[in-house]
Amino acid sequence: MFQGGKSIQDLLKQAQKMQKQMMERQEALAQKTVEASAGGGMVNVVMNGNQELISLKIEKEVVDPDDVEMLEDLIIAAVEEARLKVKEMVESEMSGLTGGLKIPGLST
């Protein structure tokens, strides 16, 4: 017997239920999106819960053929900000399920 008198079968059922709930939350997270920007809104990105880039918008004013590096930096900054927002969203959603316990493979 395990703590609280639970049998191995009870623990397996509980683990299967938790796994199903995690999969459902991951599917729901894939449907959610976050937005991020850089350069005072000159570069905007939208990313879903699977860290897939959904859209990228660049204002004309920031496109300077003589300074391509600045545009590249703004794109990287906006994508990184979106990635961090997705990570926070996923951790927040999953912590409710796992009680704040860090489980390898569940974070992004």
DRENPA-3360 file (N, C-alpha, C; in nm, 2 decimals, always signed):
BEGIN
1 = MFQGGKSI = +0.08/-0.12/+0.00/+0.00/+0.00/+0.00/+0.09/+0.13/+0.00 ~ +0.04/+0.23/-0.06/+0.10/+0.36/-0.07/+0.04/+0.45/+0.03 ~ +0.10/+0.57/+0.04/+0.05/+0.67/+0.14/-0.10/+0.69/+0.11 ~ -0.17/+0.71/+0.22/-0.32/+0.73/+0.21/-0.39/+0.61/+0.17 ~ -0.33/+0.49/+0.17/-0.40/+0.36/+0.14/-0.43/+0.35/-0.01 ~ -0.37/+0.42/-0.10/-0.40/+0.41/-0.24/-0.32/+0.29/-0.30 ~ -0.39/+0.22/-0.38/-0.33/+0.11/-0.45/-0.26/+0.16/-0.58 ~ -0.18/+0.07/-0.63/-0.11/+0.11/-0.76/-0.21/+0.14/-0.87;
9 = QDLLKQAQ = -0.32/+0.06/-0.87/-0.42/+0.08/-0.97/-0.48/+0.22/-0.96 ~ -0.51/+0.27/-0.84/-0.56/+0.40/-0.81/-0.46/+0.51/-0.86 ~ -0.33/+0.49/-0.83/-0.23/+0.58/-0.87/-0.22/+0.59/-1.03 ~ -0.23/+0.47/-1.09/-0.22/+0.47/-1.24/-0.34/+0.54/-1.30 ~ -0.46/+0.52/-1.24/-0.58/+0.59/-1.29/-0.57/+0.74/-1.28 ~ -0.51/+0.78/-1.16/-0.49/+0.92/-1.14/-0.39/+0.98/-1.24 ~ -0.29/+0.90/-1.27/-0.18/+0.95/-1.36/-0.24/+0.96/-1.50 ~ -0.32/+0.86/-1.54/-0.38/+0.86/-1.67/-0.48/+0.98/-1.69;
17 = KMQKQMME = -0.55/+1.01/-1.58/-0.64/+1.13/-1.58/-0.57/+1.26/-1.60 ~ -0.46/+1.27/-1.52/-0.37/+1.39/-1.53/-0.31/+1.40/-1.67 ~ -0.27/+1.29/-1.73/-0.21/+1.29/-1.86/-0.31/+1.34/-1.96 ~ -0.44/+1.29/-1.95/-0.54/+1.34/-2.04/-0.57/+1.49/-2.03 ~ -0.57/+1.53/-1.90/-0.60/+1.67/-1.88/-0.49/+1.76/-1.94 ~ -0.36/+1.71/-1.92/-0.25/+1.78/-1.98/-0.26/+1.79/-2.13 ~ -0.29/+1.68/-2.19/-0.31/+1.68/-2.34/-0.42/+1.78/-2.38 ~ -0.53/+1.78/-2.31/-0.64/+1.87/-2.34/-0.59/+2.02/-2.33;
25 = RQEALAQK = -0.52/+2.05/-2.22/-0.47/+2.18/-2.20/-0.37/+2.22/-2.31 ~ -0.28/+2.13/-2.35/-0.19/+2.16/-2.45/-0.26/+2.19/-2.58 ~ -0.36/+2.12/-2.61/-0.44/+2.14/-2.74/-0.51/+2.28/-2.73 ~ -0.56/+2.31/-2.61/-0.63/+2.44/-2.59/-0.52/+2.55/-2.61 ~ -0.40/+2.53/-2.55/-0.30/+2.63/-2.56/-0.26/+2.66/-2.70 ~ -0.26/+2.56/-2.78/-0.22/+2.57/-2.92/-0.32/+2.67/-3.00 ~ -0.44/+2.68/-2.95/-0.54/+2.77/-3.01/-0.52/+2.91/-2.96 ~ -0.46/+2.93/-2.85/-0.44/+3.07/-2.79/-0.32/+3.14/-2.86;
33 = TVEASAGG = -0.33/+3.27/-2.86/-0.22/+3.35/-2.92/-0.18/+3.46/-2.82 ~ -0.06/+3.50/-2.85/+0.00/+3.62/-2.78/+0.05/+3.71/-2.88 ~ +0.05/+3.84/-2.85/+0.11/+3.94/-2.93/+0.22/+4.01/-2.86 ~ +0.32/+4.05/-2.94/+0.44/+4.12/-2.89/+0.48/+4.22/-3.00 ~ +0.55/+4.32/-2.95/+0.60/+4.42/-3.05/+0.74/+4.47/-3.00 ~ +0.81/+4.54/-3.10/+0.94/+4.60/-3.07/+0.94/+4.73/-3.14 ~ +1.03/+4.82/-3.10/+1.05/+4.94/-3.17/+0.93/+5.03/-3.16 ~ +0.86/+5.03/-3.04/+0.75/+5.12/-3.02/+0.63/+5.08/-3.11;
41 = GMVNVVMN = +0.62/+4.95/-3.14/+0.51/+4.90/-3.22/+0.54/+4.90/-3.37 ~ +0.66/+4.92/-3.41/+0.70/+4.92/-3.55/+0.70/+4.78/-3.60 ~ +0.73/+4.68/-3.52/+0.73/+4.54/-3.56/+0.64/+4.47/-3.46 ~ +0.54/+4.40/-3.51/+0.44/+4.33/-3.43/+0.44/+4.18/-3.48 ~ +0.43/+4.09/-3.38/+0.42/+3.95/-3.41/+0.31/+3.89/-3.33 ~ +0.25/+3.78/-3.38/+0.15/+3.70/-3.31/+0.20/+3.56/-3.32 ~ +0.20/+3.49/-3.20/+0.25/+3.36/-3.19/+0.15/+3.27/-3.11 ~ +0.13/+3.15/-3.15/+0.04/+3.06/-3.08/+0.11/+2.99/-2.96;
49 = GNQELISL = +0.03/+2.91/-2.89/+0.08/+2.84/-2.77/+0.18/+2.73/-2.80 ~ +0.20/+2.70/-2.93/+0.30/+2.60/-2.97/+0.43/+2.67/-3.02 ~ +0.43/+2.80/-2.99/+0.55/+2.88/-3.04/+0.56/+2.89/-3.19 ~ +0.45/+2.88/-3.26/+0.45/+2.90/-3.40/+0.42/+3.04/-3.43 ~ +0.50/+3.11/-3.52/+0.47/+3.24/-3.56/+0.36/+3.25/-3.65 ~ +0.25/+3.32/-3.61/+0.13/+3.33/-3.69/+0.13/+3.44/-3.78 ~ +0.18/+3.56/-3.73/+0.18/+3.68/-3.82/+0.30/+3.77/-3.78 ~ +0.34/+3.84/-3.88/+0.45/+3.94/-3.86/+0.41/+4.07/-3.94;
57 = KIEKEVVD = +0.40/+4.18/-3.87/+0.37/+4.31/-3.94/+0.48/+4.40/-3.91 ~ +0.52/+4.47/-4.02/+0.63/+4.57/-4.01/+0.58/+4.70/-4.07 ~ +0.59/+4.81/-3.99/+0.55/+4.94/-4.04/+0.66/+4.99/-4.15 ~ +0.61/+5.05/-4.25/+0.69/+5.10/-4.36/+0.81/+5.19/-4.31 ~ +0.78/+5.27/-4.21/+0.87/+5.37/-4.16/+1.00/+5.30/-4.10 ~ +1.00/+5.18/-4.06/+1.11/+5.11/-4.00/+1.20/+5.04/-4.11 ~ +1.14/+5.03/-4.23/+1.22/+4.97/-4.34/+1.31/+5.07/-4.40 ~ +1.44/+5.05/-4.37/+1.55/+5.14/-4.42/+1.65/+5.05/-4.49;
65 = PDDVEMLE = +1.66/+5.05/-4.62/+1.76/+4.97/-4.69/+1.91/+4.99/-4.64 ~ +1.93/+5.11/-4.59/+2.07/+5.13/-4.54/+2.09/+5.08/-4.40 ~ +1.98/+5.03/-4.33/+2.00/+4.99/-4.19/+1.92/+4.86/-4.17 ~ +1.95/+4.76/-4.25/+1.88/+4.63/-4.24/+1.90/+4.57/-4.11 ~ +2.02/+4.59/-4.05/+2.05/+4.52/-3.92/+1.95/+4.57/-3.81 ~ +1.91/+4.70/-3.81/+1.81/+4.74/-3.71/+1.68/+4.67/-3.73 ~ +1.63/+4.65/-3.85/+1.51/+4.58/-3.87/+1.52/+4.44/-3.83 ~ +1.63/+4.37/-3.86/+1.65/+4.23/-3.81/+1.65/+4.23/-3.66;
73 = DLIIAAVE = +1.71/+4.32/-3.59/+1.71/+4.32/-3.44/+1.57/+4.34/-3.39 ~ +1.49/+4.43/-3.45/+1.35/+4.45/-3.41/+1.27/+4.32/-3.42 ~ +1.29/+4.26/-3.53/+1.21/+4.13/-3.56/+1.25/+4.03/-3.45 ~ +1.38/+4.01/-3.43/+1.43/+3.92/-3.33/+1.37/+3.95/-3.19 ~ +1.37/+4.08/-3.15/+1.32/+4.12/-3.02/+1.17/+4.10/-3.01 ~ +1.10/+4.12/-3.11/+0.95/+4.10/-3.11/+0.92/+3.95/-3.10 ~ +0.99/+3.87/-3.17/+0.97/+3.72/-3.17/+1.01/+3.67/-3.03 ~ +1.12/+3.71/-2.98/+1.17/+3.67/-2.85/+1.07/+3.71/-2.74;
81 = EARLKVKE = +1.02/+3.83/-2.74/+0.91/+3.87/-2.65/+0.79/+3.78/-2.66 ~ +0.75/+3.75/-2.78/+0.63/+3.66/-2.79/+0.66/+3.53/-2.74 ~ +0.78/+3.47/-2.76/+0.82/+3.34/-2.71/+0.81/+3.34/-2.56 ~ +0.86/+3.44/-2.50/+0.86/+3.45/-2.35/+0.71/+3.46/-2.30 ~ +0.63/+3.53/-2.37/+0.49/+3.54/-2.33/+0.42/+3.40/-2.34 ~ +0.45/+3.33/-2.45/+0.39/+3.20/-2.46/+0.44/+3.11/-2.35 ~ +0.57/+3.11/-2.32/+0.62/+3.03/-2.21/+0.55/+3.06/-2.08 ~ +0.53/+3.19/-2.05/+0.46/+3.23/-1.93/+0.32/+3.18/-1.93;
89 = MVESEMSG = +0.25/+3.19/-2.04/+0.11/+3.14/-2.06/+0.11/+2.99/-2.03 ~ +0.20/+2.91/-2.09/+0.20/+2.77/-2.08/+0.23/+2.73/-1.93 ~ +0.32/+2.79/-1.87/+0.36/+2.76/-1.73/+0.24/+2.79/-1.64 ~ +0.17/+2.90/-1.67/+0.06/+2.94/-1.59/-0.06/+2.84/-1.60 ~ -0.08/+2.80/-1.72/-0.19/+2.70/-1.75/-0.16/+2.56/-1.68 ~ -0.03/+2.52/-1.70/+0.01/+2.39/-1.65/+0.03/+2.38/-1.50 ~ +0.06/+2.50/-1.44/+0.08/+2.50/-1.30/-0.05/+2.47/-1.22 ~ -0.16/+2.51/-1.28/-0.29/+2.49/-1.22/-0.32/+2.34/-1.22;
97 = LTGGLKIP = -0.27/+2.27/-1.32/-0.29/+2.12/-1.33/-0.19/+2.05/-1.24 ~ -0.07/+2.09/-1.24/+0.03/+2.02/-1.16/+0.06/+2.07/-1.02 ~ -0.02/+2.17/-0.98/+0.00/+2.22/-0.85/+0.13/+2.30/-0.83 ~ +0.18/+2.35/-0.94/+0.31/+2.42/-0.94/+0.43/+2.34/-0.95 ~ +0.41/+2.20/-0.95/+0.52/+2.11/-0.96/+0.58/+2.12/-1.10 ~ +0.71/+2.13/-1.11/+0.78/+2.14/-1.24/+0.80/+1.99/-1.29 ~ +0.74/+1.96/-1.40/+0.75/+1.83/-1.46/+0.82/+1.84/-1.59 ~ +0.93/+1.77/-1.61/+1.01/+1.78/-1.73/+0.93/+1.75/-1.86;
105 = GLST = +0.95/+1.83/-1.96/+0.88/+1.81/-2.09/+0.75/+1.88/-2.10 ~ +0.70/+1.95/-1.99/+0.58/+2.02/-2.00/+0.60/+2.17/-2.02 ~ +0.72/+2.22/-2.00/+0.74/+2.36/-2.02/+0.80/+2.38/-2.16 ~ +0.79/+2.50/-2.21/+0.84/+2.53/-2.35/+0.98/+2.58/-2.35;
% end
